[in-house]
Amino acid sequence: MAVRYQISGSTSAAISASVETGIRADALAPGTPLPAVRALATELGVSPATVARAYQELRQRGLVVTAGRHGTRVRPRPPVAGRRAALHPRPAPGTRDLSQGYPDPRLLPPLGPHLAALAAEIGPPVGYASTALLPTFAEAARDRLAADGVPAEEITVTGGALDGIERLLVAHLRPGDAVAVEDPGWANLLDLVAALGLRPIGVPVDDDGPTEAGVRDAVALGARALVVTSRAQNPTGAAVSAERAGALRELLAGRPDLLLVEDDHAAELARVPLHPLAGATPAWAFVRSVSKPFGPDLRLAVLAGDEATVSRVAGRARVGAGWVSTVLQRLVLSLWRDPATAELVRRSGEEYERRRTGLLAALATRGLAGRGRSGINIWLPVPDETSVVTALRDAGWSVAPGALYRIGAGPGIRITVSALDDADLVPVADAVARALRPAPPGRFTA
Ligand SMILES: Cc1ncc(COP(=O)(O)O)c(C=O)c1O
């Protein structure tokens, strides 16, 4: 029998710290039930109110969840350790990893020439007194957003999309507030929502984006924010269509109590047009990261929004991290201005498109309907994630189990196409088909 982790402590802070230590050390695995409040109180010789306070603090920080009569459990993705990584099947030696959701490093623009050019013109060191947002960078960012129909009079910069979304949620919401998120949706966002002590409400996604009914229900349930992925939705590849954008704009029009956040992480890499929702509500923000087209290590996103929202984010940053390095802003500006880089990004987008549609077609000829209108992933509904993920791993391919991305959505697997070459498409599709239809039990052969 497994040894039970011994929770200790005589105050609520000590008890919650002890649970957190157990989670971090892997002694309390995701999903593990915690002792009932009264039982633990008796065991530790403290009052039930002390234990209840400890559990409440853990709940607000997103480490545990309480489900009525089912008691309190360690959250499936507690935000104190690399849980999502732990849920990823470890690629066995010799397997190809299609589980990560990263862009293909072979398709990212080289930074060397831009860094060299920057070195030649960088000028004297910049101090604290310099502006946070370089006027040349801001002008280029505004032009690029305006060209896609995003009103970008007010903008700021953040350290990537997730940093921007975190700042937005913190600026507008309080722990316990509900956030409408796509379901299935980006695992890091689900982790962030939990880490901030917010409550996720899952909104179903079809190929055209979050469904109208799902958004309507989430708003009716009291969502204070809605996060929508414009294109290359992770994991389904959905892209908000013109029609869906129109319907959602109408649905959300004038809602003063809802923060609308759009995440356009695919940006210049997307091969489908942008249909923004920006400005549908008084409080809105549109976040465009440079991670996917230009490289995740740049850690930069442009954030446009209404005046109050942008100044809250920028103002809060000023009393914290301060600003995003002007060296980084200049580097991104240099990449934006370079026609050869633009061409490379365009070709990379086409390449992902070819790999994705190629795999979808190969699956379709095997009777499998995968989803993936845009981006670098495809989503395949499956009846049993574990058996399919395991069978694929045994066949030499690591894919991500849908459990990483789902709240209430049905099971599936996510296959990242960025690591695939043309020659891989048929073997991957064959392996998926076999994993879904295991051979009927046959006669034993010697
Ligand atoms: C939906 C979504 N948004 C944003 C990002 C990138 O975010 P960041 O700019 O923080 O690297 C990703 C990366 O996988 C993503 O899947």
The ligand as an SDF file (V2000), in Angstrom:
LIG
                    3D

 16 16  0  0  0  0  0  0  0  0999 V2000
   -3.2250   30.1310  -27.0790 C   0  0  0  0  0  0  0  0  0  0  0  0
   -1.8290   30.6000  -26.8630 C   0  0  0  0  0  0  0  0  0  0  0  0
   -1.5900   31.8920  -26.5780 N   0  0  0  0  0  0  0  0  0  0  0  0
   -0.3310   32.3700  -26.4360 C   0  0  0  0  0  0  0  0  0  0  0  0
    0.7640   31.5470  -26.5840 C   0  0  0  0  0  0  0  0  0  0  0  0
    2.1480   32.1400  -26.4860 C   0  0  0  0  0  0  0  0  0  0  0  0
    2.2610   32.9130  -25.3930 O   0  0  0  0  0  0  0  0  0  0  0  0
    3.5690   33.7090  -24.9980 P   0  0  0  0  0  0  0  0  0  0  0  0
    3.5290   34.9880  -25.7400 O   0  0  0  0  0  0  0  0  0  0  0  0
    3.3830   33.8920  -23.5460 O   0  0  0  0  0  0  0  0  0  0  0  0
    4.7640   32.8880  -25.3870 O   0  0  0  0  0  0  0  0  0  0  0  0
    0.5790   30.2050  -26.8460 C   0  0  0  0  0  0  0  0  0  0  0  0
    1.7260   29.2990  -26.9510 C   0  0  0  0  0  0  0  0  0  0  0  0
    1.6020   28.1050  -27.0510 O   0  0  0  0  0  0  0  0  0  0  0  0
   -0.7420   29.7130  -27.0040 C   0  0  0  0  0  0  0  0  0  0  0  0
   -0.9760   28.4400  -27.2830 O   0  0  0  0  0  0  0  0  0  0  0  0
  1  2  1  0
  2  3  1  0
  2 15  2  0
  3  4  2  0
  4  5  1  0
  5  6  1  0
  5 12  2  0
  6  7  1  0
  7  8  1  0
  8  9  2  0
  8 10  1  0
  8 11  1  0
 12 13  1  0
 12 15  1  0
 13 14  2  0
 15 16  1  0
M  END
$$$$
